[in-house]
Structure formats: structure tokens, C-alpha cells
Amino acid sequence: MKQSKKLIIMNILKILKEHSDVEHPLTQKEIQNILEFEYDMKVDRKAIKRNLMNLIDFGYDINYTEKTRQKKNGEHEIVFTDWYLEREFEDSELRYIIDGLLFSKHIPTSQCKQLIDKISRLSSNEDKIKIKHMNNLPENTIQNKELFYTIEVLDEAIDKQRQVQFTYNVYGIDKKMHPKREEKYIVNPYQMAATNGRYYLICNYDKYDNISHYRIDRITDIEILPTSCKPKEEVKDIKYGLDLPKHMAEHIYMFAGKSVRVVFEAKAYLVTEILDWFGKETEFERIDEDTLRVSVYVNLNAMKYWALQYVRHVKVLSPKELVETIKEEIETGAKNYE
């Protein structure tokens, strides 16, 4: 079906988006061929050049090269060639964004696929940027259709420094979310953060004066309240401000509660993992060739679970209350397998 000539300029823009980049510029002849074979539009080169220059006048970041060519009569003329649309994202950057989505645990599979498909279309070579193993995305992700809406509302609430209320859910054996309680939660939102493949809300539960964390993918029925957020100065964990990198390093599993100085012994081959979990503020002291003494500032509950995860490679030395708690956990676990 032939298209109206009014669409020439839009089709040329689409061709540049889909077929060109700095490594793959197009000549006017190539654009002419694509218009004919893909859009059934026969357009002369002068019209193509005119529309390309119009797109530049409209503000599109289109690059081209000027070359001098000798005509048959010996005269010289300027030729415009190697047209391409400047892109906001390199393919490597798009791939990095897609990888982040693939490793995400908080975005439902169907929405993840839709996002990846949209991101792929930002590339000049959609087939190149698409992930061939898309079907390997886990299909068992719990669906929360309100996820992106929740993030949008939280972003607005944090920006306006307003309280929010929502239903917080837990999962039942029917694999569906159910309200944890009938009463809605009212919190003061301060920041959203991603860790361990999940999105968390860092906030203050209005009845208390400490920091709480909520999984955003478990939040439903959210709404912004007209009441202002509690000032951070009134929240003991962040009364001097929220240092997000420090907060995340101390709350590796996003448990609430106090952070303390923890000292433990670890095998030297664990250095990379330790730095991955606790960050650059970690202090090391070599005991011998194979063993290190490590000092970190971390949430007590998070440290307990981390130490149990690495129990064959790590021995907590202090504080004493943590050492005793871990001993009890190990003994209880051993009894379960007797």
C-alpha cells in the first residue's frame, strides 16, 4: 500500500533510527533504496537531502560528512553523505541496562520483557542488542502489577516530603499476596534503594523513631497523605542525614536495628566477597598467610545471617552477644539434622 508523500520525512527519520549510527552511516542512495523496498516510496535524492536538512532544522541531532567530488565537466561540487542519527545511548550502555533488568528479582517477568523490548528499540541494531536467552527469564516471579505505580508515587512523596500509607503484604501457600494486617502502614519515606536484586523503601514507621525497610514489590494500595514527613533529625538512625552508601553497607540484608562494630576472622580468599558485601570501609589485619582479622560496622541481624552463610570460612570474635547468638543458631541447625 503506497504511503502519502507527506510521510517521507517521518519515514526517513525512522530509517535513521533503525539503521544508522556512528559506525553505520547511510548514504542518500541507501536511504533511497530503503524507502523504495521497505516503504514502497520512490523518492529522488534531492528530496531526501531536503528532508534530512529539515530534520536537522527541527532539532534532530543528525550528523553527515561533506565531501568534494569532481563532475564530468571538471567542476567540483560538495556532496553530503554518511548520514546517521546521534544516539543518547551506546549499545554497550543499553546492554548494561538490560543486564540489570535480567538480574532483577523485583520486576515481574512480563513487565521485564516489555521493558527490554522497549530498550532494544533504542539501538540502531535491535537484533544485536536483544538478549537471545530471553526465554530463560524466571517465570515464577510473583506478579505485582502495582510495582511501577508504587515507585512513581513514592518518588513524588519523597520529592514533596509527604507521608504515605499503604498495605504491606506477605505471601501465603496459595502463592498470592495477602495483607500482613488490616490496618494500613503510615510511614515517612526518605529514599528508595536496590540491593540483592530487590527494591526497598528506607523510611520511618510513624509510631517510632528508628529506620525501617519495606520491600517495594510487596506494597499495594499506596497513596500520598497531606501530612508532612517527620524531619530526619527526629529519626535516631539518620538524625545527621542519610548517608546512603554507608547505610547500605551496614544493612546488607536490609534488616532494621542497630549497627555495631563486628570483628571476625576470615579465610584470605574471601577478600573479594567481603568487600562486595561491606564496602571500602572494611578494615583488614593479616593474622597469617591464610587468615585475616576483619573489622566492619554492620547491622547485628544482617551480620548473623551473613556469618551463618559463610560459617565454614568465618568465625565471629565480637561482640559477645553476636557470638553467642550464632553459636545457638548453629547448634539448633545441627539438631535439625540429627
KOLMI-461110 format. One record per residue (C-alpha): x, y, z; residue in three letters. Coordinates in nm, 2 decimals. Layout:
<nodes>
X, Y, Z, ALA .
...
</nodes>
This chain:
<nodes>
0.00, 0.00, 0.00, MET .
0.16, 0.33, -0.11, LYS .
0.20, 0.59, 0.16, GLN .
0.14, 0.96, 0.13, SER .
0.44, 1.17, 0.03, LYS .
0.37, 1.37, 0.35, LYS .
0.52, 1.08, 0.54, LEU .
0.86, 1.09, 0.36, ILE .
1.02, 1.29, 0.64, ILE .
0.89, 1.06, 0.91, MET .
1.00, 0.75, 0.72, ASN .
1.35, 0.89, 0.67, ILE .
1.37, 0.97, 1.05, LEU .
1.26, 0.61, 1.12, LYS .
1.52, 0.47, 0.88, ILE .
1.79, 0.67, 1.06, LEU .
1.67, 0.54, 1.40, LYS .
1.66, 0.18, 1.29, GLU .
1.96, 0.16, 1.05, HIS .
2.22, 0.42, 1.13, SER .
2.47, 0.50, 1.40, ASP .
2.83, 0.64, 1.40, VAL .
2.96, 0.30, 1.29, GLU .
2.69, 0.25, 1.02, HIS .
2.62, 0.58, 0.84, PRO .
2.39, 0.58, 0.54, LEU .
2.43, 0.74, 0.20, THR .
2.14, 0.92, 0.03, GLN .
2.13, 0.63, -0.22, LYS .
2.10, 0.37, 0.07, GLU .
1.82, 0.58, 0.22, ILE .
1.65, 0.60, -0.12, GLN .
1.67, 0.22, -0.16, ASN .
1.52, 0.15, 0.19, ILE .
1.24, 0.39, 0.12, LEU .
1.16, 0.21, -0.21, GLU .
1.19, -0.15, -0.08, PHE .
1.06, -0.12, 0.27, GLU .
0.81, 0.17, 0.24, TYR .
0.72, 0.15, -0.13, ASP .
0.81, 0.51, -0.18, MET .
1.01, 0.63, -0.48, LYS .
1.19, 0.95, -0.38, VAL .
1.47, 1.13, -0.57, ASP .
1.79, 1.21, -0.39, ARG .
1.74, 1.58, -0.38, LYS .
1.41, 1.53, -0.19, ALA .
1.59, 1.30, 0.05, ILE .
1.86, 1.56, 0.12, LYS .
1.60, 1.83, 0.16, ARG .
1.41, 1.63, 0.42, ASN .
1.73, 1.54, 0.60, LEU .
1.82, 1.91, 0.63, MET .
1.46, 1.98, 0.75, ASN .
1.51, 1.73, 1.03, LEU .
1.83, 1.90, 1.14, ILE .
1.64, 2.23, 1.14, ASP .
1.37, 2.07, 1.35, PHE .
1.64, 1.99, 1.61, GLY .
1.73, 1.63, 1.55, TYR .
2.10, 1.55, 1.61, ASP .
2.18, 1.42, 1.26, ILE .
2.55, 1.41, 1.15, ASN .
2.68, 1.39, 0.80, TYR .
3.01, 1.43, 0.61, THR .
3.09, 1.68, 0.34, GLU .
3.30, 1.55, 0.05, LYS .
3.43, 1.72, -0.26, THR .
3.35, 1.54, -0.59, ARG .
3.47, 1.63, -0.94, GLN .
3.19, 1.63, -1.20, LYS .
3.23, 1.51, -1.56, LYS .
3.28, 1.87, -1.68, ASN .
3.57, 1.91, -1.45, GLY .
3.39, 2.13, -1.20, GLU .
3.39, 2.04, -0.83, HIS .
3.08, 2.00, -0.61, GLU .
3.01, 1.94, -0.24, ILE .
2.84, 1.61, -0.17, VAL .
2.67, 1.53, 0.17, PHE .
2.70, 1.17, 0.27, THR .
2.74, 0.93, 0.56, ASP .
2.42, 1.04, 0.74, TRP .
2.35, 0.90, 1.09, TYR .
2.14, 0.99, 1.39, LEU .
2.34, 1.06, 1.71, GLU .
2.23, 0.83, 1.98, ARG .
2.18, 0.91, 2.35, GLU .
2.29, 0.55, 2.44, PHE .
2.57, 0.33, 2.31, GLU .
2.48, -0.03, 2.25, ASP .
2.71, -0.13, 2.54, SER .
2.52, 0.11, 2.77, GLU .
2.19, -0.04, 2.66, LEU .
2.32, -0.39, 2.72, ARG .
2.42, -0.29, 3.07, TYR .
2.07, -0.16, 3.14, ILE .
1.92, -0.48, 3.00, ILE .
2.15, -0.69, 3.21, ASP .
2.04, -0.50, 3.52, GLY .
1.68, -0.59, 3.43, LEU .
1.76, -0.96, 3.37, LEU .
1.93, -0.99, 3.71, PHE .
1.65, -0.80, 3.89, SER .
1.42, -1.00, 4.12, LYS .
1.16, -0.73, 4.19, HIS .
1.03, -0.68, 3.84, ILE .
0.76, -0.94, 3.72, PRO .
0.87, -1.14, 3.41, THR .
0.61, -1.00, 3.18, SER .
0.70, -0.64, 3.26, GLN .
1.07, -0.71, 3.24, CYS .
1.03, -0.85, 2.89, LYS .
0.83, -0.54, 2.78, GLN .
1.10, -0.31, 2.92, LEU .
1.38, -0.50, 2.75, ILE .
1.19, -0.49, 2.42, ASP .
1.15, -0.11, 2.45, LYS .
1.52, -0.06, 2.54, ILE .
1.62, -0.28, 2.25, SER .
1.44, -0.04, 2.01, ARG .
1.67, 0.24, 2.12, LEU .
1.96, 0.07, 1.94, SER .
2.03, 0.11, 1.57, SER .
2.06, -0.27, 1.55, ASN .
1.77, -0.41, 1.75, GLU .
1.86, -0.78, 1.68, ASP .
2.22, -0.72, 1.80, LYS .
2.11, -0.57, 2.13, ILE .
1.83, -0.82, 2.21, LYS .
1.91, -1.09, 2.46, ILE .
1.88, -1.43, 2.28, LYS .
1.82, -1.61, 2.61, HIS .
1.52, -1.40, 2.70, MET .
1.31, -1.72, 2.75, ASN .
1.54, -1.81, 3.03, ASN .
1.39, -1.54, 3.25, LEU .
1.23, -1.70, 3.55, PRO .
0.86, -1.74, 3.51, GLU .
0.79, -1.79, 3.88, ASN .
0.83, -1.42, 3.98, THR .
0.53, -1.31, 4.18, ILE .
0.33, -1.06, 3.98, GLN .
0.26, -0.72, 4.15, ASN .
0.10, -0.51, 3.88, LYS .
0.12, -0.21, 4.10, GLU .
0.51, -0.21, 4.12, LEU .
0.58, 0.08, 3.88, PHE .
0.29, 0.28, 4.01, TYR .
0.42, 0.24, 4.36, THR .
0.76, 0.36, 4.27, ILE .
0.62, 0.66, 4.09, GLU .
0.41, 0.75, 4.40, VAL .
0.70, 0.71, 4.64, LEU .
0.92, 0.92, 4.42, ASP .
0.67, 1.20, 4.43, GLU .
0.61, 1.16, 4.80, ALA .
0.99, 1.18, 4.88, ILE .
1.02, 1.48, 4.65, ASP .
0.73, 1.66, 4.82, LYS .
0.83, 1.54, 5.17, GLN .
0.49, 1.39, 5.24, ARG .
0.38, 1.08, 5.43, GLN .
0.24, 0.78, 5.26, VAL .
0.01, 0.50, 5.36, GLN .
-0.01, 0.15, 5.21, PHE .
-0.10, -0.21, 5.25, THR .
0.21, -0.43, 5.32, TYR .
0.17, -0.79, 5.21, ASN .
0.31, -1.13, 5.28, VAL .
0.28, -1.45, 5.07, TYR .
0.06, -1.74, 5.15, GLY .
0.09, -2.10, 5.04, ILE .
-0.15, -2.02, 4.76, ASP .
0.14, -1.81, 4.62, LYS .
-0.06, -1.49, 4.64, LYS .
0.00, -1.18, 4.84, MET .
-0.22, -1.11, 5.15, HIS .
-0.22, -0.81, 5.38, PRO .
0.00, -0.85, 5.68, LYS .
-0.26, -0.67, 5.88, ARG .
-0.59, -0.50, 5.83, GLU .
-0.46, -0.15, 5.94, GLU .
-0.26, 0.03, 5.68, LYS .
0.10, 0.14, 5.74, TYR .
0.18, 0.51, 5.76, ILE .
0.54, 0.59, 5.70, VAL .
0.78, 0.88, 5.64, ASN .
0.96, 0.79, 5.31, PRO .
1.32, 0.91, 5.27, TYR .
1.48, 0.70, 5.00, GLN .
1.45, 0.40, 4.77, MET .
1.74, 0.17, 4.72, ALA .
1.81, -0.15, 4.53, ALA .
2.01, -0.43, 4.69, THR .
2.03, -0.81, 4.64, ASN .
1.81, -0.77, 4.33, GLY .
1.52, -0.61, 4.53, ARG .
1.39, -0.26, 4.57, TYR .
1.35, -0.13, 4.92, TYR .
1.19, 0.17, 5.08, LEU .
1.40, 0.33, 5.35, ILE .
1.16, 0.51, 5.58, CYS .
1.04, 0.57, 5.93, ASN .
0.73, 0.40, 6.07, TYR .
0.54, 0.69, 6.21, ASP .
0.49, 0.55, 6.56, LYS .
0.86, 0.50, 6.62, TYR .
1.19, 0.70, 6.59, ASP .
1.41, 0.45, 6.41, ASN .
1.46, 0.35, 6.04, ILE .
1.25, 0.07, 5.88, SER .
1.29, -0.10, 5.54, HIS .
1.00, -0.23, 5.33, TYR .
1.01, -0.44, 5.01, ARG .
0.85, -0.22, 4.74, ILE .
0.73, -0.52, 4.55, ASP .
0.51, -0.61, 4.85, ARG .
0.35, -0.27, 4.88, ILE .
0.00, -0.22, 4.73, THR .
-0.28, 0.04, 4.76, ASP .
-0.03, 0.32, 4.82, ILE .
-0.14, 0.69, 4.85, GLU .
0.02, 1.01, 4.94, ILE .
-0.11, 1.18, 5.26, LEU .
-0.14, 1.56, 5.30, PRO .
0.07, 1.54, 5.62, THR .
0.44, 1.63, 5.61, SER .
0.72, 1.38, 5.66, CYS .
0.88, 1.36, 6.00, LYS .
1.21, 1.56, 5.99, PRO .
1.52, 1.33, 5.96, LYS .
1.66, 1.50, 6.28, GLU .
1.38, 1.32, 6.47, GLU .
1.48, 0.98, 6.35, VAL .
1.77, 0.85, 6.55, LYS .
1.93, 0.64, 6.28, ASP .
1.96, 0.93, 6.04, ILE .
1.94, 1.24, 6.26, LYS .
2.27, 1.36, 6.10, TYR .
2.14, 1.29, 5.75, GLY .
2.11, 0.97, 5.54, LEU .
2.44, 0.85, 5.41, ASP .
2.31, 0.60, 5.16, LEU .
2.63, 0.41, 5.07, PRO .
2.72, 0.38, 5.44, LYS .
2.36, 0.28, 5.52, HIS .
2.36, 0.01, 5.25, MET .
2.70, -0.13, 5.36, ALA .
2.57, -0.16, 5.72, GLU .
2.24, -0.31, 5.62, HIS .
2.34, -0.58, 5.38, ILE .
2.01, -0.77, 5.41, TYR .
1.81, -0.46, 5.49, MET .
1.72, -0.56, 5.84, PHE .
1.62, -0.29, 6.08, ALA .
1.80, -0.25, 6.41, GLY .
2.13, -0.11, 6.54, LYS .
2.47, -0.13, 6.37, SER .
2.78, -0.21, 6.57, VAL .
3.14, -0.28, 6.52, ARG .
3.19, -0.65, 6.44, VAL .
3.52, -0.83, 6.44, VAL .
3.57, -1.17, 6.27, PHE .
3.83, -1.40, 6.13, GLU .
3.81, -1.50, 5.77, ALA .
4.00, -1.70, 5.52, LYS .
4.21, -1.48, 5.30, ALA .
4.05, -1.60, 4.98, TYR .
3.72, -1.43, 5.09, LEU .
3.86, -1.07, 5.05, VAL .
3.66, -1.01, 4.73, THR .
3.33, -1.13, 4.88, GLU .
3.39, -0.93, 5.20, ILE .
3.45, -0.61, 5.01, LEU .
3.15, -0.68, 4.79, ASP .
2.93, -0.71, 5.09, TRP .
3.07, -0.45, 5.33, PHE .
3.24, -0.19, 5.11, GLY .
3.56, 0.00, 5.12, LYS .
3.54, 0.10, 5.49, GLU .
3.62, -0.26, 5.58, THR .
3.94, -0.29, 5.79, GLU .
4.18, -0.59, 5.74, PHE .
4.46, -0.72, 5.95, GLU .
4.66, -1.02, 5.84, ARG .
4.69, -1.30, 6.11, ILE .
4.89, -1.54, 5.89, ASP .
4.92, -1.63, 5.53, GLU .
4.57, -1.79, 5.52, ASP .
4.37, -1.59, 5.78, THR .
4.26, -1.23, 5.82, LEU .
4.11, -1.04, 6.11, ARG .
3.83, -0.82, 5.97, VAL .
3.65, -0.53, 6.13, SER .
3.32, -0.39, 5.99, VAL .
3.04, -0.17, 6.11, TYR .
2.72, -0.35, 6.04, VAL .
2.36, -0.43, 6.14, ASN .
2.36, -0.71, 6.40, LEU .
2.08, -0.92, 6.25, ASN .
2.24, -0.89, 5.90, ALA .
2.58, -0.99, 6.03, MET .
2.43, -1.30, 6.20, LYS .
2.28, -1.42, 5.87, TYR .
2.60, -1.34, 5.68, TRP .
2.82, -1.53, 5.92, ALA .
2.59, -1.83, 5.90, LEU .
2.61, -1.82, 5.52, GLN .
2.99, -1.83, 5.54, TYR .
3.01, -2.04, 5.85, VAL .
3.28, -2.27, 5.71, ARG .
3.50, -1.98, 5.63, HIS .
3.43, -1.72, 5.90, VAL .
3.45, -1.70, 6.28, LYS .
3.29, -1.40, 6.46, VAL .
3.50, -1.28, 6.75, LEU .
3.30, -0.99, 6.88, SER .
3.06, -0.86, 7.01, PRO .
3.00, -1.13, 7.26, LYS .
2.62, -1.12, 7.22, GLU .
2.65, -1.19, 6.85, LEU .
2.90, -1.48, 6.91, VAL .
2.65, -1.64, 7.15, GLU .
2.36, -1.59, 6.91, THR .
2.55, -1.76, 6.62, ILE .
2.65, -2.05, 6.84, LYS .
2.28, -2.11, 6.93, GLU .
2.18, -2.09, 6.57, GLU .
2.45, -2.34, 6.47, ILE .
2.35, -2.58, 6.75, GLU .
1.98, -2.56, 6.66, THR .
2.06, -2.62, 6.30, GLY .
2.27, -2.92, 6.38, ALA .
1.99, -3.07, 6.59, LYS .
1.75, -3.04, 6.29, ASN .
1.97, -3.29, 6.10, TYR .
2.03, -3.54, 6.38, GLU .
</nodes>
